[in-house]
Amino acid sequence: MTDALLDTAAAAYIDPSAQLYGRVTLGEGSSVWCNAVMRSEAAYITIGAFTNVQDFVMVHTDPGGPVVVGTHCS
């Protein structure tokens, strides 16, 4: 994980190989798995409680276009 302004709830898991950049918020019990990349230099990314971002997923934002994933999503 590098260069992230991270707001992480207790019990959120970030795999050591995941890369997070910019403004990322992870909800309670959420997880980011192997080799996932989250790039939020242009807007924020919010991942809801008990949601997982699985292996090799790429999430990125455009200016004025945040990404919000709800709770209990996979």
C-alpha positions as CSV (number, residue, x, y, z in Angstrom):
1,M,0.0,0.0,0.0
2,T,1.5,3.3,-1.0
3,D,0.5,7.0,-1.1
4,A,-3.0,6.6,0.3
5,L,-4.9,9.0,2.5
6,L,-6.6,6.1,4.1
7,D,-9.6,6.1,6.5
8,T,-9.9,2.5,7.6
9,A,-12.4,1.1,10.1
10,A,-11.4,-1.5,12.7
11,A,-11.1,-5.0,11.4
12,A,-10.7,-4.0,7.7
13,Y,-8.1,-6.1,5.9
14,I,-5.7,-4.9,3.2
15,D,-3.5,-7.6,1.6
16,P,0.2,-6.6,1.5
17,S,0.2,-6.8,-2.3
18,A,-2.7,-4.4,-2.8
19,Q,-2.0,-0.9,-3.9
20,L,-4.1,2.1,-2.8
21,Y,-3.5,5.6,-4.0
22,G,-5.3,8.8,-3.1
23,R,-8.4,9.1,-0.8
24,V,-9.8,5.7,0.1
25,T,-12.3,4.9,2.9
26,L,-12.8,1.2,4.0
27,G,-15.8,0.3,6.1
28,E,-15.9,-2.1,9.0
29,G,-15.1,-5.7,8.1
30,S,-14.2,-4.8,4.5
31,S,-11.2,-6.3,2.7
32,V,-8.9,-5.5,-0.3
33,W,-7.3,-8.7,-1.7
34,C,-4.2,-9.7,-3.6
35,N,-2.9,-7.4,-6.3
36,A,-6.0,-5.2,-6.2
37,V,-5.3,-1.5,-7.2
38,M,-7.5,1.4,-6.1
39,R,-6.6,4.8,-7.6
40,S,-8.4,7.8,-6.3
41,E,-6.2,10.8,-7.2
42,A,-9.1,12.6,-8.9
43,A,-12.0,11.8,-6.5
44,Y,-12.6,9.6,-3.5
45,I,-13.3,5.8,-3.2
46,T,-15.6,4.5,-0.5
47,I,-15.9,0.8,0.2
48,G,-18.9,-0.1,2.5
49,A,-18.9,-2.3,5.5
50,F,-18.4,-6.1,5.0
51,T,-17.6,-5.6,1.3
52,N,-14.6,-7.1,-0.4
53,V,-12.5,-6.0,-3.4
54,Q,-11.2,-9.2,-4.8
55,D,-7.9,-10.3,-6.4
56,F,-6.7,-8.2,-9.4
57,V,-9.6,-5.7,-9.3
58,M,-8.8,-2.2,-10.6
59,V,-10.9,0.7,-9.2
60,H,-10.1,4.2,-10.4
61,T,-11.9,7.6,-10.4
62,D,-12.3,10.5,-12.8
63,P,-12.4,14.1,-11.8
64,G,-15.8,14.7,-10.1
65,G,-16.7,11.0,-10.3
66,P,-16.2,9.3,-7.0
67,V,-16.6,5.5,-6.6
68,V,-18.9,4.3,-3.8
69,V,-19.5,0.6,-3.3
70,G,-22.2,-0.3,-0.8
71,T,-22.3,-2.7,2.2
72,H,-22.2,-6.5,1.9
73,C,-20.9,-6.4,-1.7
74,S,-18.4,-8.7,-3.4
